[in-house]
Amino acid sequence: MSQCCSTSTIPRALRIGMLVLLTVASAGCLRTYLGDPETATIDEKLNGWWRGSDDSGEVLVCIAPMDKHTYCIGCFSYAVENDAAKPKVEYNLRGWLSQTRGATVLTGQLIGAEWELQAPGEHFYPHFKLELIQDTIKTSTLNADKFKDIKTPEALKKEFEAHLKDEDLWQEPQTYQRVDPVAHRKEIRKILSAFHRMETEVEQSSTAPSTAPSTAPTR
């Protein structure tokens, strides 16, 4: 890999943003959203820790109320090597629920310092259909290609309802099982610690002094 493409030369926030964009690009992301985060109702049965897997590996998810209408959702994607978690991508969502003709949809908005400077219309909103059956959540990602040119919530709601019976509206479902945070406390902490170590290593490599000769102009 050339030096100009080395991750050590890219600011950490930008690197994380690039990884998240690659991760959520296929996760039903649109430039607008379904539902209303100011009036949505939370379902307390979704609160807690959940674990599943997808094409990228293992996924640990924490869902907690952000306020009366929305959730704070932490997502940790990792691989398992030699019984240890190898972090891939971490990102956070502000999420809210909406009901459309029997379909429960979770809309997410990417949140964090690296997303706060996004101008209106530049935010990404992944969408998932949810099915909660006791301690199991089935999530199906929205086929965003059907709605990629829609720019307002009102237009998206109208088009979404028009395509509800389409067989290809949703991608293949992923299953997540509830994790008891008391019984699995050590395991959860071990996974989260792996992400913390990764961030520390990235920060250290980003701030390490360069051994390359200076290219600043001389007088």
Secondary structure, DSSP 8 states (H G I E B T S, - for coil): --GGG-GGGS-HHHHHHHHHHHHHTTTT-BSS-SS-TTT----GGG-EEEEEEETTEEEEEEEEESSSS-EEEEEEEEEEETTEEEEEEEEEEEEEEEEETTEEEEEEEEESGGGTT--TT---B-EEEEEEETTEEEEEEB-GGGGTT--SHHHHHHHHHHTTT-TTSB---EEEEEE-TTTTHHHHHHHHHHHHHHHHHHHHHHHS---S-------
